[in-house]
Amino acid sequence: MNATHRPPRPQSDVTFLDQRGVRITGCWFDASGERFAVRELERVWEAPGPPDPVAVNAVRVTALMLVLGGLATPFVDRRGWLGLGVVIMVTLLIAAVTLRVRRRPRQIWAHYRGMSVPLFGSADPLWFNQVYRALSRALRVDGDGAT
């Protein structure tokens, strides 16, 4: 055998990504303490994750204040309306700032053993794209029948 040419490594031994608690090989997708067989992942897609809970709760408080203001209309004087307006403005401002500052996470989903399951999520777009590309490469290798 020529020393400059090594036999090809089996595709199951190829590691596509191994950083920050995520490991993607030709056989396995490991993330967040969960392990999925790449061969069994079907119809992989990306989707937006849940909105930030601070923003959601701020909107809920705003809605509650509007309902309470509507119910208390006959009993509220000018100071009450002013206070209610301040509370509504503050909660809307909190929601707007939170949505602007905190990015909504993106998630990778797939059909796995007959169920739709979230595989991975991150609010960091660069890291998310690295993981998604590595998983795509692993799926392509598996799809070629090389595993």
Phi, psi and omega in degrees: 000140179284134184291341181276345180244116177263153175294147181296143177285144174299141184297335179292339179273350183287131175255119181272331180201136176210080182211152171047041176081007178244128178229123180237119178241182177295341182250326191230148170242110180248124176201141176055035178078004179251149180229129181234138176284123182301322181299333183264000178279125180235149176045066179282135178215164176249150183209156175291143177279185181292149177293161182298132182297330178296315179295318180298314180293326177296320177293322178297318179296320177300313179298319178298317179296322177295318179294313179297321177297320178294320180288328184267008184311314182293341187253000187260132176263190182299319180296322178297317178294322178297314178298317178297318178297320179295315180299316180295317180296318180296315181293323176293322177295317177300315179298314182296315181294318180298315180294329180282318186277315183267117180289144175286132182291156172253149182232148172257126179241159175202159169275123183225115180054044175084003181233150172275122184229143173281129181265322188199150175210146178201146175270353178272109185297324180295312179295318179302313181295324177297315180294317182296318179294318179297318178295321178299318178296317179297320179293322179296317179296317179295322181292336178282355181078022185269356184274000000 
